[in-house]
Amino acid sequence: MTLSLNKTVETFPRHFVIDSPTPLTRLNRLSEHCDIDLWVKRDDLTGLTFGNKNV
């Protein structure tokens, strides 16, 4: 079933919204404070105005 679903999904057209992937940034101070390795995906760097951004 999974294989046939994958083939079906591959037939859908794709539309790329941005030209490149957004970077991951390590939150150094918060990582140290929480004693974990914490990263965030920087979708705010896409150049598009999606979401709850200040204009």
Buried (B, 14 or more C-beta within 10 A) or exposed (E): EEEEEEEEEEEEEEEEEEEEEBEEEEBEEEEEEEEEEBEEEEEEEBEEEEEEEEE
